[in-house]
Amino acid sequence: MKFGKINLAELSGKIYFYGTLITSLTALGISKHGGFNPGHVFSLFIVILVVIASYLFYKRKGNNKARYFENFLLSFSLFLSLLPTVNETLTRVPIGQPLAKDVADPVIVKTLLTLFVLFVGGSIYQFIMQRKINNNPPAI
């Protein structure tokens, strides 16, 4: 929470960017059900989100409005990454007696709802913080 966002100028942001790209692209080769499935769509969409955010970061440096979109796209990519993670984890852990039976289980629904509320709250926080940064640029 040091930067209040996924900051591509920092090492942690670069690790997120490259880690997300590698994870999402390698996930395209995995299929439990055979063939192209919704998980592949998520992976492709996440790749598109982080690539667009990276473009905005590197090519639109002087454009303060682009920071809003960059912040949102990176946060949204993280949120989307958590959806299949929660589903897979809660339907498999603990081994033998998973916490959830399927994706419609109340445990999964409540967890995803909580993550969505956190995503919305975090996005609002990022918007407010970015507006402060845009209105008060650092002195050179």
Protein Blocks (a to p, Z undefined) as FASTA:
>chain_A
ZZopacfkbmklmmmmmmmmmmmmmmmmgcfkgpadfklmmmmmmmmmmmmmmmmmmmmm
mlmklmmmmmmmmmmmmmmmmmmmmmmmmmmbcghiafbfblmlmklmmmmmmmmmmmmm
mmmmmmmmmmmmmmmccdZZ
